[in-house]
Amino acid sequence: MRIDAKTRKTGETDISLEINIDGSGCAAINTGHAFYDHMLHLFTRHSLMDMTLNADGDLDVDAHHTVEDVAIVLGESLRCALGDKKGIKRYGTAYVPMDETLARAVIDLSNRPFLEFRVSRDMPDAPNFPLTLCEEFCRALVNNLRCNLHIEVFYGRDGHHIAEAIFKSVAHALREAMEIDPRAQGILPSTKGTLS
């Protein structure tokens, strides 16, 4: 079983997380921020991992620390659950339409963190969830999972749809990259001999 559990406590957040990469998309999530909960529920469902998450953050300030710190813990936990990465597909790509919005995510579980976030600053925010928080989530995830992630939103007019398309496309690309390839038979998908 590819599972992991992590905790993180700082002066800004107190987080506990359990994941199962090989789950069925079950989620029990409470961050205290309803929209972020919604994004993480759909992220869990579309990645087909199971996630139990409790986060207590300084939401009286704003959602930034909670969003970032949850993504830090999630990235660390995914990296641990993936282990040596033998037999995984490594790469994943997903296009996700959400009504008038179209987003694409491409991921490489390379152990080389890099985020390319191509989303126009002219696009609208979701209610009480600025588009910059989507980027902060992705950056913290990338830096702690140690992956290469490219995200592009081609077009969109509704901030809720834009955020949802981003989270769903990342979830689907990650699901594909983490899948075990039956043809690989435990082979590491790298000629360098390591992805850790």
ChimeraX commands (.cxc) that place a marker at each C-alpha (Angstrom):
marker #1 position 0.00,0.00,0.00 radius 0.5
marker #1 position 1.31,3.43,-0.95 radius 0.5
marker #1 position 0.21,5.33,2.13 radius 0.5
marker #1 position 1.62,8.06,4.36 radius 0.5
marker #1 position 0.69,10.30,7.28 radius 0.5
marker #1 position 2.16,13.66,8.18 radius 0.5
marker #1 position 1.67,16.47,10.68 radius 0.5
marker #1 position 2.90,20.05,10.62 radius 0.5
marker #1 position 2.51,22.61,13.37 radius 0.5
marker #1 position 3.70,26.20,13.10 radius 0.5
marker #1 position 2.69,29.53,14.57 radius 0.5
marker #1 position 0.26,29.87,11.66 radius 0.5
marker #1 position -1.19,26.39,11.05 radius 0.5
marker #1 position -1.72,23.00,12.67 radius 0.5
marker #1 position -2.18,20.24,10.07 radius 0.5
marker #1 position -2.66,16.47,10.13 radius 0.5
marker #1 position -2.90,14.47,6.90 radius 0.5
marker #1 position -3.28,10.83,5.88 radius 0.5
marker #1 position -3.26,9.69,2.25 radius 0.5
marker #1 position -3.57,6.48,0.29 radius 0.5
marker #1 position -2.43,6.89,-3.31 radius 0.5
marker #1 position -4.14,3.65,-4.32 radius 0.5
marker #1 position -7.52,4.62,-2.93 radius 0.5
marker #1 position -10.89,5.29,-4.50 radius 0.5
marker #1 position -11.25,9.06,-4.09 radius 0.5
marker #1 position -12.65,9.14,-0.55 radius 0.5
marker #1 position -12.12,12.40,1.33 radius 0.5
marker #1 position -12.63,13.66,4.86 radius 0.5
marker #1 position -11.39,17.24,4.71 radius 0.5
marker #1 position -11.70,20.21,7.04 radius 0.5
marker #1 position -9.52,23.27,6.54 radius 0.5
marker #1 position -12.00,25.80,7.91 radius 0.5
marker #1 position -12.24,27.38,4.44 radius 0.5
marker #1 position -15.26,26.09,2.53 radius 0.5
marker #1 position -13.99,26.84,-0.97 radius 0.5
marker #1 position -10.59,25.26,-0.30 radius 0.5
marker #1 position -12.37,22.22,1.15 radius 0.5
marker #1 position -14.34,22.01,-2.10 radius 0.5
marker #1 position -11.15,22.17,-4.20 radius 0.5
marker #1 position -9.43,19.50,-2.10 radius 0.5
marker #1 position -12.50,17.23,-2.20 radius 0.5
marker #1 position -12.55,17.32,-5.99 radius 0.5
marker #1 position -8.75,17.00,-6.11 radius 0.5
marker #1 position -9.05,13.82,-4.05 radius 0.5
marker #1 position -11.93,12.42,-6.09 radius 0.5
marker #1 position -10.26,13.03,-9.45 radius 0.5
marker #1 position -6.83,11.76,-8.39 radius 0.5
marker #1 position -8.48,8.65,-6.89 radius 0.5
marker #1 position -6.38,8.93,-3.76 radius 0.5
marker #1 position -7.96,8.78,-0.31 radius 0.5
marker #1 position -7.31,11.75,1.96 radius 0.5
marker #1 position -8.08,12.58,5.56 radius 0.5
marker #1 position -7.11,16.16,6.36 radius 0.5
marker #1 position -7.62,18.48,9.30 radius 0.5
marker #1 position -6.12,21.96,9.21 radius 0.5
marker #1 position -6.45,24.77,11.72 radius 0.5
marker #1 position -4.98,27.95,10.29 radius 0.5
marker #1 position -4.99,31.71,10.83 radius 0.5
marker #1 position -7.96,32.31,8.56 radius 0.5
marker #1 position -8.68,35.50,10.49 radius 0.5
marker #1 position -5.63,36.88,8.64 radius 0.5
marker #1 position -6.43,35.28,5.27 radius 0.5
marker #1 position -6.30,31.85,3.61 radius 0.5
marker #1 position -2.71,32.08,2.37 radius 0.5
marker #1 position -0.93,30.19,5.15 radius 0.5
marker #1 position -3.57,27.46,5.27 radius 0.5
marker #1 position -3.50,26.90,1.51 radius 0.5
marker #1 position 0.28,26.88,1.32 radius 0.5
marker #1 position 0.93,24.74,4.39 radius 0.5
marker #1 position -1.64,22.11,3.43 radius 0.5
marker #1 position 0.03,21.85,0.01 radius 0.5
marker #1 position 3.45,21.54,1.67 radius 0.5
marker #1 position 2.27,18.62,3.79 radius 0.5
marker #1 position 0.44,17.04,0.83 radius 0.5
marker #1 position 3.55,17.25,-1.35 radius 0.5
marker #1 position 5.77,15.75,1.35 radius 0.5
marker #1 position 3.29,12.96,1.97 radius 0.5
marker #1 position 2.92,12.09,-1.70 radius 0.5
marker #1 position 6.70,12.00,-2.12 radius 0.5
marker #1 position 7.02,9.58,0.82 radius 0.5
marker #1 position 4.11,7.39,-0.34 radius 0.5
marker #1 position 5.63,7.08,-3.82 radius 0.5
marker #1 position 8.81,5.61,-2.37 radius 0.5
marker #1 position 11.48,4.82,-4.97 radius 0.5
marker #1 position 8.94,5.32,-7.80 radius 0.5
marker #1 position 9.74,2.00,-9.44 radius 0.5
marker #1 position 7.07,0.96,-11.92 radius 0.5
marker #1 position 5.22,4.29,-12.04 radius 0.5
marker #1 position 4.31,5.98,-15.30 radius 0.5
marker #1 position 6.11,9.14,-14.12 radius 0.5
marker #1 position 4.42,11.49,-16.62 radius 0.5
marker #1 position 0.82,12.65,-16.72 radius 0.5
marker #1 position -1.21,15.03,-18.87 radius 0.5
marker #1 position -4.79,16.21,-18.49 radius 0.5
marker #1 position -7.04,18.67,-20.27 radius 0.5
marker #1 position -10.08,19.63,-18.21 radius 0.5
marker #1 position -13.00,21.70,-19.49 radius 0.5
marker #1 position -15.24,23.40,-16.94 radius 0.5
marker #1 position -18.08,25.04,-18.82 radius 0.5
marker #1 position -16.46,28.05,-20.56 radius 0.5
marker #1 position -13.00,27.31,-19.09 radius 0.5
marker #1 position -10.28,25.01,-20.43 radius 0.5
marker #1 position -7.17,24.10,-18.42 radius 0.5
marker #1 position -4.23,21.77,-19.01 radius 0.5
marker #1 position -1.78,20.25,-16.53 radius 0.5
marker #1 position 1.35,18.30,-17.45 radius 0.5
marker #1 position 3.44,16.68,-14.71 radius 0.5
marker #1 position 6.73,14.83,-14.41 radius 0.5
marker #1 position 7.56,13.14,-11.10 radius 0.5
marker #1 position 11.19,13.92,-11.80 radius 0.5
marker #1 position 12.52,14.93,-8.37 radius 0.5
marker #1 position 13.34,18.30,-9.97 radius 0.5
marker #1 position 10.87,20.90,-8.72 radius 0.5
marker #1 position 9.73,23.46,-11.28 radius 0.5
marker #1 position 6.38,25.18,-11.75 radius 0.5
marker #1 position 5.27,26.91,-14.94 radius 0.5
marker #1 position 1.93,28.59,-14.15 radius 0.5
marker #1 position 0.50,30.21,-17.26 radius 0.5
marker #1 position -2.71,31.81,-16.11 radius 0.5
marker #1 position -3.51,35.37,-17.11 radius 0.5
marker #1 position -3.62,37.87,-14.26 radius 0.5
marker #1 position -6.65,39.35,-16.02 radius 0.5
marker #1 position -8.74,36.27,-15.23 radius 0.5
marker #1 position -11.24,36.72,-12.39 radius 0.5
marker #1 position -10.87,35.32,-8.88 radius 0.5
marker #1 position -13.29,32.89,-7.33 radius 0.5
marker #1 position -15.30,34.40,-4.47 radius 0.5
marker #1 position -13.02,34.62,-1.38 radius 0.5
marker #1 position -10.30,32.54,-3.11 radius 0.5
marker #1 position -7.90,34.69,-5.16 radius 0.5
marker #1 position -6.40,33.08,-8.25 radius 0.5
marker #1 position -2.98,33.65,-6.68 radius 0.5
marker #1 position -3.89,31.01,-4.07 radius 0.5
marker #1 position -4.20,28.43,-6.86 radius 0.5
marker #1 position -0.64,29.28,-7.82 radius 0.5
marker #1 position 0.55,29.12,-4.20 radius 0.5
marker #1 position -1.04,25.68,-3.82 radius 0.5
marker #1 position 0.70,24.44,-6.96 radius 0.5
marker #1 position 4.08,25.95,-6.02 radius 0.5
marker #1 position 4.07,24.42,-2.53 radius 0.5
marker #1 position 2.95,21.07,-3.94 radius 0.5
marker #1 position 5.69,21.13,-6.59 radius 0.5
marker #1 position 8.47,22.12,-4.19 radius 0.5
marker #1 position 7.62,19.39,-1.69 radius 0.5
marker #1 position 6.57,16.60,-4.04 radius 0.5
marker #1 position 9.64,17.60,-6.09 radius 0.5
marker #1 position 7.95,17.42,-9.45 radius 0.5
marker #1 position 7.85,19.42,-12.65 radius 0.5
marker #1 position 4.38,20.88,-13.26 radius 0.5
marker #1 position 3.13,22.99,-16.16 radius 0.5
marker #1 position -0.34,24.52,-15.91 radius 0.5
marker #1 position -2.08,26.63,-18.50 radius 0.5
marker #1 position -5.59,28.03,-18.56 radius 0.5
marker #1 position -6.38,28.74,-22.18 radius 0.5
marker #1 position -9.55,30.72,-21.51 radius 0.5
marker #1 position -12.21,31.23,-18.88 radius 0.5
marker #1 position -14.55,33.89,-17.49 radius 0.5
marker #1 position -15.77,32.47,-14.16 radius 0.5
marker #1 position -13.30,32.44,-11.27 radius 0.5
marker #1 position -14.85,29.38,-9.65 radius 0.5
marker #1 position -14.62,27.43,-12.90 radius 0.5
marker #1 position -11.01,28.52,-13.46 radius 0.5
marker #1 position -9.92,27.36,-9.99 radius 0.5
marker #1 position -11.83,24.11,-10.36 radius 0.5
marker #1 position -10.33,23.36,-13.77 radius 0.5
marker #1 position -6.83,23.94,-12.35 radius 0.5
marker #1 position -7.33,21.62,-9.37 radius 0.5
marker #1 position -9.03,18.93,-11.49 radius 0.5
marker #1 position -6.41,18.99,-14.24 radius 0.5
marker #1 position -3.57,18.68,-11.71 radius 0.5
marker #1 position -5.41,15.81,-10.01 radius 0.5
marker #1 position -5.90,13.89,-13.26 radius 0.5
marker #1 position -2.32,14.45,-14.43 radius 0.5
marker #1 position -0.99,13.37,-11.03 radius 0.5
marker #1 position -3.19,10.28,-11.02 radius 0.5
marker #1 position -1.79,9.23,-14.40 radius 0.5
marker #1 position 1.82,9.89,-13.36 radius 0.5
marker #1 position 1.49,7.94,-10.09 radius 0.5
marker #1 position -0.15,4.90,-11.71 radius 0.5
marker #1 position 1.77,1.65,-11.77 radius 0.5
marker #1 position 2.56,0.59,-15.34 radius 0.5
marker #1 position 2.12,-3.20,-15.58 radius 0.5
marker #1 position 4.60,-3.32,-18.46 radius 0.5
marker #1 position 7.33,-1.67,-16.36 radius 0.5
marker #1 position 7.44,-4.56,-13.84 radius 0.5
marker #1 position 9.14,-2.52,-11.13 radius 0.5
marker #1 position 11.54,-0.74,-13.49 radius 0.5
marker #1 position 12.49,2.83,-12.61 radius 0.5
marker #1 position 11.34,5.18,-15.40 radius 0.5
marker #1 position 14.71,6.94,-15.71 radius 0.5
marker #1 position 18.02,6.16,-17.41 radius 0.5
marker #1 position 19.81,8.04,-14.59 radius 0.5
marker #1 position 19.01,5.25,-12.15 radius 0.5
marker #1 position 17.21,7.43,-9.61 radius 0.5
marker #1 position 14.12,9.61,-9.19 radius 0.5
marker #1 position 14.63,10.34,-5.50 radius 0.5
marker link #1:1,2 radius 0.2
marker link #1:2,3 radius 0.2
marker link #1:3,4 radius 0.2
marker link #1:4,5 radius 0.2
marker link #1:5,6 radius 0.2
marker link #1:6,7 radius 0.2
marker link #1:7,8 radius 0.2
marker link #1:8,9 radius 0.2
marker link #1:9,10 radius 0.2
marker link #1:10,11 radius 0.2
marker link #1:11,12 radius 0.2
marker link #1:12,13 radius 0.2
marker link #1:13,14 radius 0.2
marker link #1:14,15 radius 0.2
marker link #1:15,16 radius 0.2
marker link #1:16,17 radius 0.2
marker link #1:17,18 radius 0.2
marker link #1:18,19 radius 0.2
marker link #1:19,20 radius 0.2
marker link #1:20,21 radius 0.2
marker link #1:21,22 radius 0.2
marker link #1:22,23 radius 0.2
marker link #1:23,24 radius 0.2
marker link #1:24,25 radius 0.2
marker link #1:25,26 radius 0.2
marker link #1:26,27 radius 0.2
marker link #1:27,28 radius 0.2
marker link #1:28,29 radius 0.2
marker link #1:29,30 radius 0.2
marker link #1:30,31 radius 0.2
marker link #1:31,32 radius 0.2
marker link #1:32,33 radius 0.2
marker link #1:33,34 radius 0.2
marker link #1:34,35 radius 0.2
marker link #1:35,36 radius 0.2
marker link #1:36,37 radius 0.2
marker link #1:37,38 radius 0.2
marker link #1:38,39 radius 0.2
marker link #1:39,40 radius 0.2
marker link #1:40,41 radius 0.2
marker link #1:41,42 radius 0.2
marker link #1:42,43 radius 0.2
marker link #1:43,44 radius 0.2
marker link #1:44,45 radius 0.2
marker link #1:45,46 radius 0.2
marker link #1:46,47 radius 0.2
marker link #1:47,48 radius 0.2
marker link #1:48,49 radius 0.2
marker link #1:49,50 radius 0.2
marker link #1:50,51 radius 0.2
marker link #1:51,52 radius 0.2
marker link #1:52,53 radius 0.2
marker link #1:53,54 radius 0.2
marker link #1:54,55 radius 0.2
marker link #1:55,56 radius 0.2
marker link #1:56,57 radius 0.2
marker link #1:57,58 radius 0.2
marker link #1:58,59 radius 0.2
marker link #1:59,60 radius 0.2
marker link #1:60,61 radius 0.2
marker link #1:61,62 radius 0.2
marker link #1:62,63 radius 0.2
marker link #1:63,64 radius 0.2
marker link #1:64,65 radius 0.2
marker link #1:65,66 radius 0.2
marker link #1:66,67 radius 0.2
marker link #1:67,68 radius 0.2
marker link #1:68,69 radius 0.2
marker link #1:69,70 radius 0.2
marker link #1:70,71 radius 0.2
marker link #1:71,72 radius 0.2
marker link #1:72,73 radius 0.2
marker link #1:73,74 radius 0.2
marker link #1:74,75 radius 0.2
marker link #1:75,76 radius 0.2
marker link #1:76,77 radius 0.2
marker link #1:77,78 radius 0.2
marker link #1:78,79 radius 0.2
marker link #1:79,80 radius 0.2
marker link #1:80,81 radius 0.2
marker link #1:81,82 radius 0.2
marker link #1:82,83 radius 0.2
marker link #1:83,84 radius 0.2
marker link #1:84,85 radius 0.2
marker link #1:85,86 radius 0.2
marker link #1:86,87 radius 0.2
marker link #1:87,88 radius 0.2
marker link #1:88,89 radius 0.2
marker link #1:89,90 radius 0.2
marker link #1:90,91 radius 0.2
marker link #1:91,92 radius 0.2
marker link #1:92,93 radius 0.2
marker link #1:93,94 radius 0.2
marker link #1:94,95 radius 0.2
marker link #1:95,96 radius 0.2
marker link #1:96,97 radius 0.2
marker link #1:97,98 radius 0.2
marker link #1:98,99 radius 0.2
marker link #1:99,100 radius 0.2
marker link #1:100,101 radius 0.2
marker link #1:101,102 radius 0.2
marker link #1:102,103 radius 0.2
marker link #1:103,104 radius 0.2
marker link #1:104,105 radius 0.2
marker link #1:105,106 radius 0.2
marker link #1:106,107 radius 0.2
marker link #1:107,108 radius 0.2
marker link #1:108,109 radius 0.2
marker link #1:109,110 radius 0.2
marker link #1:110,111 radius 0.2
marker link #1:111,112 radius 0.2
marker link #1:112,113 radius 0.2
marker link #1:113,114 radius 0.2
marker link #1:114,115 radius 0.2
marker link #1:115,116 radius 0.2
marker link #1:116,117 radius 0.2
marker link #1:117,118 radius 0.2
marker link #1:118,119 radius 0.2
marker link #1:119,120 radius 0.2
marker link #1:120,121 radius 0.2
marker link #1:121,122 radius 0.2
marker link #1:122,123 radius 0.2
marker link #1:123,124 radius 0.2
marker link #1:124,125 radius 0.2
marker link #1:125,126 radius 0.2
marker link #1:126,127 radius 0.2
marker link #1:127,128 radius 0.2
marker link #1:128,129 radius 0.2
marker link #1:129,130 radius 0.2
marker link #1:130,131 radius 0.2
marker link #1:131,132 radius 0.2
marker link #1:132,133 radius 0.2
marker link #1:133,134 radius 0.2
marker link #1:134,135 radius 0.2
marker link #1:135,136 radius 0.2
marker link #1:136,137 radius 0.2
marker link #1:137,138 radius 0.2
marker link #1:138,139 radius 0.2
marker link #1:139,140 radius 0.2
marker link #1:140,141 radius 0.2
marker link #1:141,142 radius 0.2
marker link #1:142,143 radius 0.2
marker link #1:143,144 radius 0.2
marker link #1:144,145 radius 0.2
marker link #1:145,146 radius 0.2
marker link #1:146,147 radius 0.2
marker link #1:147,148 radius 0.2
marker link #1:148,149 radius 0.2
marker link #1:149,150 radius 0.2
marker link #1:150,151 radius 0.2
marker link #1:151,152 radius 0.2
marker link #1:152,153 radius 0.2
marker link #1:153,154 radius 0.2
marker link #1:154,155 radius 0.2
marker link #1:155,156 radius 0.2
marker link #1:156,157 radius 0.2
marker link #1:157,158 radius 0.2
marker link #1:158,159 radius 0.2
marker link #1:159,160 radius 0.2
marker link #1:160,161 radius 0.2
marker link #1:161,162 radius 0.2
marker link #1:162,163 radius 0.2
marker link #1:163,164 radius 0.2
marker link #1:164,165 radius 0.2
marker link #1:165,166 radius 0.2
marker link #1:166,167 radius 0.2
marker link #1:167,168 radius 0.2
marker link #1:168,169 radius 0.2
marker link #1:169,170 radius 0.2
marker link #1:170,171 radius 0.2
marker link #1:171,172 radius 0.2
marker link #1:172,173 radius 0.2
marker link #1:173,174 radius 0.2
marker link #1:174,175 radius 0.2
marker link #1:175,176 radius 0.2
marker link #1:176,177 radius 0.2
marker link #1:177,178 radius 0.2
marker link #1:178,179 radius 0.2
marker link #1:179,180 radius 0.2
marker link #1:180,181 radius 0.2
marker link #1:181,182 radius 0.2
marker link #1:182,183 radius 0.2
marker link #1:183,184 radius 0.2
marker link #1:184,185 radius 0.2
marker link #1:185,186 radius 0.2
marker link #1:186,187 radius 0.2
marker link #1:187,188 radius 0.2
marker link #1:188,189 radius 0.2
marker link #1:189,190 radius 0.2
marker link #1:190,191 radius 0.2
marker link #1:191,192 radius 0.2
marker link #1:192,193 radius 0.2
marker link #1:193,194 radius 0.2
marker link #1:194,195 radius 0.2
marker link #1:195,196 radius 0.2
view
